Amino acid sequence: MSHPQLTGRRTRSVDLSAASTALWLAATVFLAVLALYFVGVDQGAVSLFGSDSHVHEFVHDARHLLGFPCH
């Protein structure tokens, strides 16, 4: 087996500074908390979205998995 010669290609480096890492971590935590709030806020009987229960039914199994009471 022969090894192909590298023709001087370089990969782009990734910026892993502390500020960049903190920004990505903060954005990820914010989106995770927002998703958790969205899953937990709609109780079904007391819906924030009116009398429509589509949101509740869409996240029903996730609510049980996370330990939220449903009914």
mmCIF file of the N, C-alpha and C atoms, coordinates in Angstrom:
data_MODEL
# 
_entry.id   MODEL 
# 
loop_
_atom_site.group_PDB 
_atom_site.id 
_atom_site.type_symbol 
_atom_site.label_atom_id 
_atom_site.label_alt_id 
_atom_site.label_comp_id 
_atom_site.label_asym_id 
_atom_site.label_entity_id 
_atom_site.label_seq_id 
_atom_site.pdbx_PDB_ins_code 
_atom_site.Cartn_x 
_atom_site.Cartn_y 
_atom_site.Cartn_z 
_atom_site.occupancy 
_atom_site.B_iso_or_equiv 
_atom_site.pdbx_formal_charge 
_atom_site.auth_seq_id 
_atom_site.auth_comp_id 
_atom_site.auth_asym_id 
_atom_site.auth_atom_id 
_atom_site.pdbx_PDB_model_num 
ATOM 1   N N  . MET A 1 1  ? 0.842   -1.167 0.000  1.00 0.00 ? 1  MET A N  1 
ATOM 2   C CA . MET A 1 1  ? 0.000   0.000  0.000  1.00 0.00 ? 1  MET A CA 1 
ATOM 3   C C  . MET A 1 1  ? 0.890   1.233  0.000  1.00 0.00 ? 1  MET A C  1 
ATOM 4   N N  . SER A 1 2  ? 0.592   2.110  -0.872 1.00 0.00 ? 2  SER A N  1 
ATOM 5   C CA . SER A 1 2  ? 1.363   3.348  -0.916 1.00 0.00 ? 2  SER A CA 1 
ATOM 6   C C  . SER A 1 2  ? 0.599   4.458  -0.220 1.00 0.00 ? 2  SER A C  1 
ATOM 7   N N  . HIS A 1 3  ? 1.324   5.378  0.328  1.00 0.00 ? 3  HIS A N  1 
ATOM 8   C CA . HIS A 1 3  ? 0.719   6.514  1.016  1.00 0.00 ? 3  HIS A CA 1 
ATOM 9   C C  . HIS A 1 3  ? 0.722   7.713  0.081  1.00 0.00 ? 3  HIS A C  1 
ATOM 10  N N  . PRO A 1 4  ? -0.423  8.318  -0.126 1.00 0.00 ? 4  PRO A N  1 
ATOM 11  C CA . PRO A 1 4  ? -0.447  9.489  -1.007 1.00 0.00 ? 4  PRO A CA 1 
ATOM 12  C C  . PRO A 1 4  ? 0.295   10.653 -0.354 1.00 0.00 ? 4  PRO A C  1 
ATOM 13  N N  . GLN A 1 5  ? 0.962   11.416 -1.163 1.00 0.00 ? 5  GLN A N  1 
ATOM 14  C CA . GLN A 1 5  ? 1.700   12.574 -0.667 1.00 0.00 ? 5  GLN A CA 1 
ATOM 15  C C  . GLN A 1 5  ? 0.740   13.721 -0.388 1.00 0.00 ? 5  GLN A C  1 
ATOM 16  N N  . LEU A 1 6  ? 0.935   14.377 0.718  1.00 0.00 ? 6  LEU A N  1 
ATOM 17  C CA . LEU A 1 6  ? 0.144   15.559 1.027  1.00 0.00 ? 6  LEU A CA 1 
ATOM 18  C C  . LEU A 1 6  ? 0.699   16.715 0.211  1.00 0.00 ? 6  LEU A C  1 
ATOM 19  N N  . THR A 1 7  ? -0.168  17.458 -0.398 1.00 0.00 ? 7  THR A N  1 
ATOM 20  C CA . THR A 1 7  ? 0.280   18.528 -1.290 1.00 0.00 ? 7  THR A CA 1 
ATOM 21  C C  . THR A 1 7  ? 0.251   19.889 -0.611 1.00 0.00 ? 7  THR A C  1 
ATOM 22  N N  . GLY A 1 8  ? 0.497   19.940 0.650  1.00 0.00 ? 8  GLY A N  1 
ATOM 23  C CA . GLY A 1 8  ? 0.565   21.214 1.348  1.00 0.00 ? 8  GLY A CA 1 
ATOM 24  C C  . GLY A 1 8  ? -0.780  21.779 1.757  1.00 0.00 ? 8  GLY A C  1 
ATOM 25  N N  . ARG A 1 9  ? -1.808  21.000 1.741  1.00 0.00 ? 9  ARG A N  1 
ATOM 26  C CA . ARG A 1 9  ? -3.120  21.487 2.177  1.00 0.00 ? 9  ARG A CA 1 
ATOM 27  C C  . ARG A 1 9  ? -3.128  21.639 3.685  1.00 0.00 ? 9  ARG A C  1 
ATOM 28  N N  . ARG A 1 10 ? -3.679  22.738 4.121  1.00 0.00 ? 10 ARG A N  1 
ATOM 29  C CA . ARG A 1 10 ? -3.775  22.973 5.561  1.00 0.00 ? 10 ARG A CA 1 
ATOM 30  C C  . ARG A 1 10 ? -5.236  23.122 5.938  1.00 0.00 ? 10 ARG A C  1 
ATOM 31  N N  . THR A 1 11 ? -5.549  22.616 7.091  1.00 0.00 ? 11 THR A N  1 
ATOM 32  C CA . THR A 1 11 ? -6.920  22.761 7.574  1.00 0.00 ? 11 THR A CA 1 
ATOM 33  C C  . THR A 1 11 ? -7.049  24.077 8.316  1.00 0.00 ? 11 THR A C  1 
ATOM 34  N N  . ARG A 1 12 ? -8.242  24.595 8.316  1.00 0.00 ? 12 ARG A N  1 
ATOM 35  C CA . ARG A 1 12 ? -8.507  25.846 9.012  1.00 0.00 ? 12 ARG A CA 1 
ATOM 36  C C  . ARG A 1 12 ? -8.572  25.599 10.507 1.00 0.00 ? 12 ARG A C  1 
ATOM 37  N N  . SER A 1 13 ? -7.948  26.434 11.283 1.00 0.00 ? 13 SER A N  1 
ATOM 38  C CA . SER A 1 13 ? -7.974  26.257 12.731 1.00 0.00 ? 13 SER A CA 1 
ATOM 39  C C  . SER A 1 13 ? -9.296  26.771 13.302 1.00 0.00 ? 13 SER A C  1 
ATOM 40  N N  . VAL A 1 14 ? -9.661  26.233 14.437 1.00 0.00 ? 14 VAL A N  1 
ATOM 41  C CA . VAL A 1 14 ? -10.903 26.604 15.105 1.00 0.00 ? 14 VAL A CA 1 
ATOM 42  C C  . VAL A 1 14 ? -10.565 27.509 16.281 1.00 0.00 ? 14 VAL A C  1 
ATOM 43  N N  . ASP A 1 15 ? -11.288 28.622 16.388 1.00 0.00 ? 15 ASP A N  1 
ATOM 44  C CA . ASP A 1 15 ? -11.059 29.563 17.484 1.00 0.00 ? 15 ASP A CA 1 
ATOM 45  C C  . ASP A 1 15 ? -11.687 29.007 18.760 1.00 0.00 ? 15 ASP A C  1 
ATOM 46  N N  . LEU A 1 16 ? -10.873 28.657 19.727 1.00 0.00 ? 16 LEU A N  1 
ATOM 47  C CA . LEU A 1 16 ? -11.358 28.114 20.993 1.00 0.00 ? 16 LEU A CA 1 
ATOM 48  C C  . LEU A 1 16 ? -10.960 29.010 22.160 1.00 0.00 ? 16 LEU A C  1 
ATOM 49  N N  . SER A 1 17 ? -11.082 30.313 21.965 1.00 0.00 ? 17 SER A N  1 
ATOM 50  C CA . SER A 1 17 ? -10.746 31.234 23.043 1.00 0.00 ? 17 SER A CA 1 
ATOM 51  C C  . SER A 1 17 ? -11.784 31.123 24.156 1.00 0.00 ? 17 SER A C  1 
ATOM 52  N N  . ALA A 1 18 ? -11.447 31.630 25.306 1.00 0.00 ? 18 ALA A N  1 
ATOM 53  C CA . ALA A 1 18 ? -12.350 31.548 26.460 1.00 0.00 ? 18 ALA A CA 1 
ATOM 54  C C  . ALA A 1 18 ? -13.634 32.328 26.213 1.00 0.00 ? 18 ALA A C  1 
ATOM 55  N N  . ALA A 1 19 ? -13.532 33.487 25.581 1.00 0.00 ? 19 ALA A N  1 
ATOM 56  C CA . ALA A 1 19 ? -14.727 34.293 25.316 1.00 0.00 ? 19 ALA A CA 1 
ATOM 57  C C  . ALA A 1 19 ? -15.654 33.598 24.324 1.00 0.00 ? 19 ALA A C  1 
ATOM 58  N N  . SER A 1 20 ? -15.078 33.001 23.297 1.00 0.00 ? 20 SER A N  1 
ATOM 59  C CA . SER A 1 20 ? -15.882 32.287 22.305 1.00 0.00 ? 20 SER A CA 1 
ATOM 60  C C  . SER A 1 20 ? -16.564 31.071 22.929 1.00 0.00 ? 20 SER A C  1 
ATOM 61  N N  . THR A 1 21 ? -15.828 30.351 23.753 1.00 0.00 ? 21 THR A N  1 
ATOM 62  C CA . THR A 1 21 ? -16.390 29.181 24.422 1.00 0.00 ? 21 THR A CA 1 
ATOM 63  C C  . THR A 1 21 ? -17.514 29.580 25.369 1.00 0.00 ? 21 THR A C  1 
ATOM 64  N N  . ALA A 1 22 ? -17.321 30.660 26.109 1.00 0.00 ? 22 ALA A N  1 
ATOM 65  C CA . ALA A 1 22 ? -18.357 31.134 27.032 1.00 0.00 ? 22 ALA A CA 1 
ATOM 66  C C  . ALA A 1 22 ? -19.603 31.578 26.278 1.00 0.00 ? 22 ALA A C  1 
ATOM 67  N N  . LEU A 1 23 ? -19.417 32.217 25.129 1.00 0.00 ? 23 LEU A N  1 
ATOM 68  C CA . LEU A 1 23 ? -20.558 32.647 24.327 1.00 0.00 ? 23 LEU A CA 1 
ATOM 69  C C  . LEU A 1 23 ? -21.352 31.454 23.801 1.00 0.00 ? 23 LEU A C  1 
ATOM 70  N N  . TRP A 1 24 ? -20.645 30.442 23.286 1.00 0.00 ? 24 TRP A N  1 
ATOM 71  C CA . TRP A 1 24 ? -21.330 29.239 22.794 1.00 0.00 ? 24 TRP A CA 1 
ATOM 72  C C  . TRP A 1 24 ? -22.047 28.512 23.928 1.00 0.00 ? 24 TRP A C  1 
ATOM 73  N N  . LEU A 1 25 ? -21.418 28.430 25.089 1.00 0.00 ? 25 LEU A N  1 
ATOM 74  C CA . LEU A 1 25 ? -22.031 27.769 26.242 1.00 0.00 ? 25 LEU A CA 1 
ATOM 75  C C  . LEU A 1 25 ? -23.278 28.517 26.693 1.00 0.00 ? 25 LEU A C  1 
ATOM 76  N N  . ALA A 1 26 ? -23.207 29.837 26.762 1.00 0.00 ? 26 ALA A N  1 
ATOM 77  C CA . ALA A 1 26 ? -24.362 30.636 27.178 1.00 0.00 ? 26 ALA A CA 1 
ATOM 78  C C  . ALA A 1 26 ? -25.513 30.495 26.187 1.00 0.00 ? 26 ALA A C  1 
ATOM 79  N N  . ALA A 1 27 ? -25.210 30.504 24.895 1.00 0.00 ? 27 ALA A N  1 
ATOM 80  C CA . ALA A 1 27 ? -26.257 30.352 23.879 1.00 0.00 ? 27 ALA A CA 1 
ATOM 81  C C  . ALA A 1 27 ? -26.895 28.970 23.955 1.00 0.00 ? 27 ALA A C  1 
ATOM 82  N N  . THR A 1 28 ? -26.085 27.941 24.173 1.00 0.00 ? 28 THR A N  1 
ATOM 83  C CA . THR A 1 28 ? -26.608 26.579 24.274 1.00 0.00 ? 28 THR A CA 1 
ATOM 84  C C  . THR A 1 28 ? -27.489 26.416 25.508 1.00 0.00 ? 28 THR A C  1 
ATOM 85  N N  . VAL A 1 29 ? -27.054 26.950 26.638 1.00 0.00 ? 29 VAL A N  1 
ATOM 86  C CA . VAL A 1 29 ? -27.852 26.869 27.869 1.00 0.00 ? 29 VAL A CA 1 
ATOM 87  C C  . VAL A 1 29 ? -29.161 27.628 27.701 1.00 0.00 ? 29 VAL A C  1 
ATOM 88  N N  . PHE A 1 30 ? -29.119 28.805 27.082 1.00 0.00 ? 30 PHE A N  1 
ATOM 89  C CA . PHE A 1 30 ? -30.333 29.587 26.855 1.00 0.00 ? 30 PHE A CA 1 
ATOM 90  C C  . PHE A 1 30 ? -31.331 28.819 25.989 1.00 0.00 ? 30 PHE A C  1 
ATOM 91  N N  . LEU A 1 31 ? -30.861 28.213 24.905 1.00 0.00 ? 31 LEU A N  1 
ATOM 92  C CA . LEU A 1 31 ? -31.763 27.451 24.036 1.00 0.00 ? 31 LEU A CA 1 
ATOM 93  C C  . LEU A 1 31 ? -32.307 26.211 24.741 1.00 0.00 ? 31 LEU A C  1 
ATOM 94  N N  . ALA A 1 32 ? -31.496 25.566 25.578 1.00 0.00 ? 32 ALA A N  1 
ATOM 95  C CA . ALA A 1 32 ? -31.965 24.396 26.322 1.00 0.00 ? 32 ALA A CA 1 
ATOM 96  C C  . ALA A 1 32 ? -33.034 24.779 27.336 1.00 0.00 ? 32 ALA A C  1 
ATOM 97  N N  . VAL A 1 33 ? -32.834 25.896 28.039 1.00 0.00 ? 33 VAL A N  1 
ATOM 98  C CA . VAL A 1 33 ? -33.832 26.357 29.013 1.00 0.00 ? 33 VAL A CA 1 
ATOM 99  C C  . VAL A 1 33 ? -35.107 26.791 28.302 1.00 0.00 ? 33 VAL A C  1 
ATOM 100 N N  . LEU A 1 34 ? -34.972 27.430 27.154 1.00 0.00 ? 34 LEU A N  1 
ATOM 101 C CA . LEU A 1 34 ? -36.136 27.830 26.367 1.00 0.00 ? 34 LEU A CA 1 
ATOM 102 C C  . LEU A 1 34 ? -36.931 26.603 25.901 1.00 0.00 ? 34 LEU A C  1 
ATOM 103 N N  . ALA A 1 35 ? -36.244 25.558 25.459 1.00 0.00 ? 35 ALA A N  1 
ATOM 104 C CA . ALA A 1 35 ? -36.923 24.325 25.048 1.00 0.00 ? 35 ALA A CA 1 
ATOM 105 C C  . ALA A 1 35 ? -37.599 23.654 26.240 1.00 0.00 ? 35 ALA A C  1 
ATOM 106 N N  . LEU A 1 36 ? -36.933 23.631 27.392 1.00 0.00 ? 36 LEU A N  1 
ATOM 107 C CA . LEU A 1 36 ? -37.523 23.044 28.596 1.00 0.00 ? 36 LEU A CA 1 
ATOM 108 C C  . LEU A 1 36 ? -38.765 23.816 29.023 1.00 0.00 ? 36 LEU A C  1 
ATOM 109 N N  . TYR A 1 37 ? -38.714 25.132 28.934 1.00 0.00 ? 37 TYR A N  1 
ATOM 110 C CA . TYR A 1 37 ? -39.880 25.957 29.263 1.00 0.00 ? 37 TYR A CA 1 
ATOM 111 C C  . TYR A 1 37 ? -41.026 25.672 28.296 1.00 0.00 ? 37 TYR A C  1 
ATOM 112 N N  . PHE A 1 38 ? -40.722 25.568 27.006 1.00 0.00 ? 38 PHE A N  1 
ATOM 113 C CA . PHE A 1 38 ? -41.754 25.298 26.011 1.00 0.00 ? 38 PHE A CA 1 
ATOM 114 C C  . PHE A 1 38 ? -42.424 23.953 26.263 1.00 0.00 ? 38 PHE A C  1 
ATOM 115 N N  . VAL A 1 39 ? -41.632 22.946 26.636 1.00 0.00 ? 39 VAL A N  1 
ATOM 116 C CA . VAL A 1 39 ? -42.195 21.623 26.912 1.00 0.00 ? 39 VAL A CA 1 
ATOM 117 C C  . VAL A 1 39 ? -43.033 21.654 28.183 1.00 0.00 ? 39 VAL A C  1 
ATOM 118 N N  . GLY A 1 40 ? -42.611 22.409 29.191 1.00 0.00 ? 40 GLY A N  1 
ATOM 119 C CA . GLY A 1 40 ? -43.276 22.373 30.481 1.00 0.00 ? 40 GLY A CA 1 
ATOM 120 C C  . GLY A 1 40 ? -44.409 23.349 30.675 1.00 0.00 ? 40 GLY A C  1 
ATOM 121 N N  . VAL A 1 41 ? -44.545 24.358 29.808 1.00 0.00 ? 41 VAL A N  1 
ATOM 122 C CA . VAL A 1 41 ? -45.507 25.421 30.077 1.00 0.00 ? 41 VAL A CA 1 
ATOM 123 C C  . VAL A 1 41 ? -46.941 25.035 29.719 1.00 0.00 ? 41 VAL A C  1 
ATOM 124 N N  . ASP A 1 42 ? -47.146 24.231 28.724 1.00 0.00 ? 42 ASP A N  1 
ATOM 125 C CA . ASP A 1 42 ? -48.505 23.936 28.257 1.00 0.00 ? 42 ASP A CA 1 
ATOM 126 C C  . ASP A 1 42 ? -49.051 22.721 28.987 1.00 0.00 ? 42 ASP A C  1 
ATOM 127 N N  . GLN A 1 43 ? -49.989 22.937 29.905 1.00 0.00 ? 43 GLN A N  1 
ATOM 128 C CA . GLN A 1 43 ? -50.516 21.870 30.754 1.00 0.00 ? 43 GLN A CA 1 
ATOM 129 C C  . GLN A 1 43 ? -51.651 21.078 30.111 1.00 0.00 ? 43 GLN A C  1 
ATOM 130 N N  . GLY A 1 44 ? -52.162 21.506 28.995 1.00 0.00 ? 44 GLY A N  1 
ATOM 131 C CA . GLY A 1 44 ? -53.287 20.809 28.386 1.00 0.00 ? 44 GLY A CA 1 
ATOM 132 C C  . GLY A 1 44 ? -54.598 21.402 28.831 1.00 0.00 ? 44 GLY A C  1 
ATOM 133 N N  . ALA A 1 45 ? -54.959 21.214 30.096 1.00 0.00 ? 45 ALA A N  1 
ATOM 134 C CA . ALA A 1 45 ? -56.206 21.771 30.621 1.00 0.00 ? 45 ALA A CA 1 
ATOM 135 C C  . ALA A 1 45 ? -56.102 23.289 30.757 1.00 0.00 ? 45 ALA A C  1 
ATOM 136 N N  . VAL A 1 46 ? -54.932 23.773 31.118 1.00 0.00 ? 46 VAL A N  1 
ATOM 137 C CA . VAL A 1 46 ? -54.683 25.210 31.228 1.00 0.00 ? 46 VAL A CA 1 
ATOM 138 C C  . VAL A 1 46 ? -53.642 25.555 30.173 1.00 0.00 ? 46 VAL A C  1 
ATOM 139 N N  . SER A 1 47 ? -54.094 25.842 28.969 1.00 0.00 ? 47 SER A N  1 
ATOM 140 C CA . SER A 1 47 ? -53.187 26.077 27.857 1.00 0.00 ? 47 SER A CA 1 
ATOM 141 C C  . SER A 1 47 ? -52.948 27.562 27.655 1.00 0.00 ? 47 SER A C  1 
ATOM 142 N N  . LEU A 1 48 ? -51.715 27.927 27.405 1.00 0.00 ? 48 LEU A N  1 
ATOM 143 C CA . LEU A 1 48 ? -51.392 29.318 27.083 1.00 0.00 ? 48 LEU A CA 1 
ATOM 144 C C  . LEU A 1 48 ? -51.752 29.665 25.646 1.00 0.00 ? 48 LEU A C  1 
ATOM 145 N N  . PHE A 1 49 ? -52.021 28.656 24.840 1.00 0.00 ? 49 PHE A N  1 
ATOM 146 C CA . PHE A 1 49 ? -52.288 28.861 23.426 1.00 0.00 ? 49 PHE A CA 1 
ATOM 147 C C  . PHE A 1 49 ? -53.771 28.753 23.108 1.00 0.00 ? 49 PHE A C  1 
ATOM 148 N N  . GLY A 1 50 ? -54.627 29.090 24.058 1.00 0.00 ? 50 GLY A N  1 
ATOM 149 C CA . GLY A 1 50 ? -56.068 29.032 23.830 1.00 0.00 ? 50 GLY A CA 1 
ATOM 150 C C  . GLY A 1 50 ? -56.618 27.642 24.074 1.00 0.00 ? 50 GLY A C  1 
ATOM 151 N N  . SER A 1 51 ? -57.716 27.325 23.407 1.00 0.00 ? 51 SER A N  1 
ATOM 152 C CA . SER A 1 51 ? -58.351 26.020 23.606 1.00 0.00 ? 51 SER A CA 1 
ATOM 153 C C  . SER A 1 51 ? -57.735 24.942 22.720 1.00 0.00 ? 51 SER A C  1 
ATOM 154 N N  . ASP A 1 52 ? -56.720 25.285 21.961 1.00 0.00 ? 52 ASP A N  1 
ATOM 155 C CA . ASP A 1 52 ? -56.058 24.336 21.063 1.00 0.00 ? 52 ASP A CA 1 
ATOM 156 C C  . ASP A 1 52 ? -55.058 23.494 21.857 1.00 0.00 ? 52 ASP A C  1 
ATOM 157 N N  . SER A 1 53 ? -55.081 22.186 21.688 1.00 0.00 ? 53 SER A N  1 
ATOM 158 C CA . SER A 1 53 ? -54.172 21.322 22.448 1.00 0.00 ? 53 SER A CA 1 
ATOM 159 C C  . SER A 1 53 ? -53.105 20.680 21.566 1.00 0.00 ? 53 SER A C  1 
ATOM 160 N N  . HIS A 1 54 ? -52.829 21.255 20.406 1.00 0.00 ? 54 HIS A N  1 
ATOM 161 C CA . HIS A 1 54 ? -51.814 20.674 19.524 1.00 0.00 ? 54 HIS A CA 1 
ATOM 162 C C  . HIS A 1 54 ? -50.419 20.706 20.147 1.00 0.00 ? 54 HIS A C  1 
ATOM 163 N N  . VAL A 1 55 ? -50.073 21.802 20.809 1.00 0.00 ? 55 VAL A N  1 
ATOM 164 C CA . VAL A 1 55 ? -48.751 21.898 21.437 1.00 0.00 ? 55 VAL A CA 1 
ATOM 165 C C  . VAL A 1 55 ? -48.628 20.862 22.546 1.00 0.00 ? 55 VAL A C  1 
ATOM 166 N N  . HIS A 1 56 ? -49.664 20.720 23.361 1.00 0.00 ? 56 HIS A N  1 
ATOM 167 C CA . HIS A 1 56 ? -49.638 19.745 24.451 1.00 0.00 ? 56 HIS A CA 1 
ATOM 168 C C  . HIS A 1 56 ? -49.470 18.328 23.908 1.00 0.00 ? 56 HIS A C  1 
ATOM 169 N N  . GLU A 1 57 ? -50.215 17.986 22.890 1.00 0.00 ? 57 GLU A N  1 
ATOM 170 C CA . GLU A 1 57 ? -50.117 16.635 22.325 1.00 0.00 ? 57 GLU A CA 1 
ATOM 171 C C  . GLU A 1 57 ? -48.765 16.403 21.659 1.00 0.00 ? 57 GLU A C  1 
ATOM 172 N N  . PHE A 1 58 ? -48.196 17.456 21.056 1.00 0.00 ? 58 PHE A N  1 
ATOM 173 C CA . PHE A 1 58 ? -46.904 17.323 20.384 1.00 0.00 ? 58 PHE A CA 1 
ATOM 174 C C  . PHE A 1 58 ? -45.788 17.014 21.379 1.00 0.00 ? 58 PHE A C  1 
ATOM 175 N N  . VAL A 1 59 ? -45.833 17.608 22.567 1.00 0.00 ? 59 VAL A N  1 
ATOM 176 C CA . VAL A 1 59 ? -44.764 17.422 23.550 1.00 0.00 ? 59 VAL A CA 1 
ATOM 177 C C  . VAL A 1 59 ? -45.185 16.520 24.707 1.00 0.00 ? 59 VAL A C  1 
ATOM 178 N N  . HIS A 1 60 ? -46.277 15.789 24.564 1.00 0.00 ? 60 HIS A N  1 
ATOM 179 C CA . HIS A 1 60 ? -46.839 14.979 25.645 1.00 0.00 ? 60 HIS A CA 1 
ATOM 180 C C  . HIS A 1 60 ? -45.839 13.954 26.191 1.00 0.00 ? 60 HIS A C  1 
ATOM 181 N N  . ASP A 1 61 ? -45.234 13.169 25.324 1.00 0.00 ? 61 ASP A N  1 
ATOM 182 C CA . ASP A 1 61 ? -44.302 12.137 25.788 1.00 0.00 ? 61 ASP A CA 1 
ATOM 183 C C  . ASP A 1 61 ? -43.044 12.746 26.399 1.00 0.00 ? 61 ASP A C  1 
ATOM 184 N N  . ALA A 1 62 ? -42.596 13.867 25.857 1.00 0.00 ? 62 ALA A N  1 
ATOM 185 C CA . ALA A 1 62 ? -41.425 14.536 26.433 1.00 0.00 ? 62 ALA A CA 1 
ATOM 186 C C  . ALA A 1 62 ? -41.736 15.038 27.836 1.00 0.00 ? 62 ALA A C  1 
ATOM 187 N N  . ARG A 1 63 ? -42.961 15.488 28.051 1.00 0.00 ? 63 ARG A N  1 
ATOM 188 C CA . ARG A 1 63 ? -43.359 15.946 29.389 1.00 0.00 ? 63 ARG A CA 1 
ATOM 189 C C  . ARG A 1 63 ? -43.258 14.800 30.394 1.00 0.00 ? 63 ARG A C  1 
ATOM 190 N N  . HIS A 1 64 ? -43.766 13.632 30.033 1.00 0.00 ? 64 HIS A N  1 
ATOM 191 C CA . HIS A 1 64 ? -43.688 12.480 30.935 1.00 0.00 ? 64 HIS A CA 1 
ATOM 192 C C  . HIS A 1 64 ? -42.240 12.064 31.170 1.00 0.00 ? 64 HIS A C  1 
ATOM 193 N N  . LEU A 1 65 ? -41.419 12.094 30.126 1.00 0.00 ? 65 LEU A N  1 
ATOM 194 C CA . LEU A 1 65 ? -40.016 11.717 30.258 1.00 0.00 ? 65 LEU A CA 1 
ATOM 195 C C  . LEU A 1 65 ? -39.277 12.654 31.207 1.00 0.00 ? 65 LEU A C  1 
ATOM 196 N N  . LEU A 1 66 ? -39.619 13.939 31.183 1.00 0.00 ? 66 LEU A N  1 
ATOM 197 C CA . LEU A 1 66 ? -38.965 14.924 32.045 1.00 0.00 ? 66 LEU A CA 1 
ATOM 198 C C  . LEU A 1 66 ? -39.590 15.026 33.429 1.00 0.00 ? 66 LEU A C  1 
ATOM 199 N N  . GLY A 1 67 ? -40.686 14.305 33.672 1.00 0.00 ? 67 GLY A N  1 
ATOM 200 C CA . GLY A 1 67 ? -41.299 14.284 34.991 1.00 0.00 ? 67 GLY A CA 1 
ATOM 201 C C  . GLY A 1 67 ? -42.335 15.361 35.241 1.00 0.00 ? 67 GLY A C  1 
ATOM 202 N N  . PHE A 1 68 ? -42.801 16.040 34.205 1.00 0.00 ? 68 PHE A N  1 
ATOM 203 C CA . PHE A 1 68 ? -43.852 17.042 34.371 1.00 0.00 ? 68 PHE A CA 1 
ATOM 204 C C  . PHE A 1 68 ? -45.195 16.343 34.534 1.00 0.00 ? 68 PHE A C  1 
ATOM 205 N N  . PRO A 1 69 ? -46.046 16.819 35.440 1.00 0.00 ? 69 PRO A N  1 
ATOM 206 C CA . PRO A 1 69 ? -47.402 16.263 35.523 1.00 0.00 ? 69 PRO A CA 1 
ATOM 207 C C  . PRO A 1 69 ? -48.225 16.742 34.330 1.00 0.00 ? 69 PRO A C  1 
ATOM 208 N N  . CYS A 1 70 ? -49.074 15.884 33.831 1.00 0.00 ? 70 CYS A N  1 
ATOM 209 C CA . CYS A 1 70 ? -49.832 16.252 32.636 1.00 0.00 ? 70 CYS A CA 1 
ATOM 210 C C  . CYS A 1 70 ? -51.320 16.435 32.904 1.00 0.00 ? 70 CYS A C  1 
ATOM 211 N N  . HIS A 1 71 ? -51.930 15.505 33.595 1.00 0.00 ? 71 HIS A N  1 
ATOM 212 C CA . HIS A 1 71 ? -53.398 15.525 33.645 1.00 0.00 ? 71 HIS A CA 1 
ATOM 213 C C  . HIS A 1 71 ? -53.881 15.648 35.070 1.00 0.00 ? 71 HIS A C  1 
# 
